[in-house]
Amino acid sequence: MPLDRRLELSPEEMRALGHRVVDLVVEHFSTLAEQPVAASASRAQMEARLREPPPDAPRGWEATVDRVAREVFAPMSHPAHPRFFAYVPGPGNFVGAMADALAAAFNPFAGAWMVAPGPAQVELVTVDWLRALCGLPEAAGGAFVSGGSMANLTALAVARHRRLGEDFGRAVIYCSDQTHSSVERGARVLGFRADQLRKLPVDGGYRLRMDALQGGVAEDAARGLVPFCVVANAGTTNTGAVDPMPAIAGLCRAHGMWMHVDGAYGAAAALTEAGRRALRGMEEADSISIDAHKWLFQPFECGCVLVRDGGALKDTFRLVPEYLRDSDRATEEVNFRDWGVQLTRGFRALKLWMTVQVFGMDALRDAVAWGVRLAEAAEQELRASQAWEVVTPAQLGIVTFRHRRPGLDDAGMDDLQRRMTAALAEDGFALLSTTVLDGRTVLRLCTINPRTTEDDVRETLRRLERFGRELA
Ligand SMILES: Cc1ncc(COP(=O)(O)O)c(C=O)c1O
């Protein structure tokens, strides 16, 4: 019997489905500011709505798309919402979303030049833009990965391969106690023991203390251990702090250590003059993580790992089994499968490439500068009111602060900040997250979305203050 259901729609149906999807997306982007920033649901509610065996009979695309809109995408927070200030927002843009749709539809195999030279060249070019942005030399190379976590893991794998080879039991990695947890997870995945990662103290600005780093390296070397890698932050997740990269680079050079810069969040600030000043020393790194799905306005997943010695990625990851020999051809052909962990990989570069083509780098530069300015405006607003204590000043689009409430003890104050955040989320107007600095719970605004207005920030702080008053 011939197969009569080939998982295909007619051209007319494809168009109709495509138009419906695009209408939904356009509606989403053009009404974001009027929508609640978050809608939550319990596990029980979601089970009731979505738990089912897979249907054997077709339900058709109309009903399915409607259901996605109603039951899948309604109960969620919107990371691209102008008042999503929590964690690191995901201020994706429409062009990037359409690029993802194109990449999914054409589905190039972005692991081998032979089968997708166009996508491979776009990836080479786009990586090179990020390489230049971060100040690495032309000989540097890189690849798109899922995000900052994978970029950090990949960089650590390259560092280990280059500096240690197979024998890494005595090696030590250094970073500040403000470093993103993905560094620790990456080290763990790579087989480093917990005692091989030194989380060092920070100064009053939450930057890695050089005396602690120098002391740690000297002490470990004296004990016969192998100081091997320093992970420097180019914008911590908590406060946007930048570690003293020129000094770290000097120390790494002096001791033959690898310098990795986690710029997953902050490296994009190098688009602006002020950002370049703040990130001085990043260009001396051996490797850098930068996430285009954060401050370069792409849909998730769009991270990038850059390595000063471009050949190091291939040296670390390349394996050519017999079934891939056909595509292992001329040396100028780049097979990105050799430059990281993934063999089959999607075409992540397209979204950033298309965004830059459509809007131009000046627009991205202005958008990054706007995010920096908004956090500064928030800081000014906070300083103008007795209700607030600024805990860390605006740095790379992040400001942290705390509601003042005389008479409450430390635990009560911590609890109040968390309850204010929950009340704001419940209200639906804006979303913030808390973090902990020096044992104290603080509120944190991350303002990297170019859709956000100064009024959005002002009104968010006004509501927060009201919740603080009411809850105390
Ligand atoms: C500084 C930093 N590094 C790494 C990561 C991890 O990135 P991802 O969530 O893309 O894996 C983050 C995420 O917020 C981050 O802020």
The ligand as an SDF file (V2000), in Angstrom:
LIG
                    3D

 16 16  0  0  0  0  0  0  0  0999 V2000
   27.7330   35.9600   33.2790 C   0  0  0  0  0  0  0  0  0  0  0  0
   26.9560   34.7690   32.7800 C   0  0  0  0  0  0  0  0  0  0  0  0
   27.6200   33.6790   32.3790 N   0  0  0  0  0  0  0  0  0  0  0  0
   26.9920   32.5800   31.9290 C   0  0  0  0  0  0  0  0  0  0  0  0
   25.6160   32.5290   31.8790 C   0  0  0  0  0  0  0  0  0  0  0  0
   24.9420   31.2880   31.3660 C   0  0  0  0  0  0  0  0  0  0  0  0
   24.3970   31.5420   30.1190 O   0  0  0  0  0  0  0  0  0  0  0  0
   23.2270   30.6420   29.4830 P   0  0  0  0  0  0  0  0  0  0  0  0
   22.0580   30.8150   30.4070 O   0  0  0  0  0  0  0  0  0  0  0  0
   23.0360   31.2470   28.1480 O   0  0  0  0  0  0  0  0  0  0  0  0
   23.7130   29.2510   29.4270 O   0  0  0  0  0  0  0  0  0  0  0  0
   24.8800   33.6450   32.2930 C   0  0  0  0  0  0  0  0  0  0  0  0
   23.4010   33.6160   32.2630 C   0  0  0  0  0  0  0  0  0  0  0  0
   22.7390   34.5020   32.7110 O   0  0  0  0  0  0  0  0  0  0  0  0
   25.5620   34.7870   32.7470 C   0  0  0  0  0  0  0  0  0  0  0  0
   24.8980   35.8870   33.1630 O   0  0  0  0  0  0  0  0  0  0  0  0
  1  2  1  0
  2  3  1  0
  2 15  2  0
  3  4  2  0
  4  5  1  0
  5  6  1  0
  5 12  2  0
  6  7  1  0
  7  8  1  0
  8  9  2  0
  8 10  1  0
  8 11  1  0
 12 13  1  0
 12 15  1  0
 13 14  2  0
 15 16  1  0
M  END
$$$$
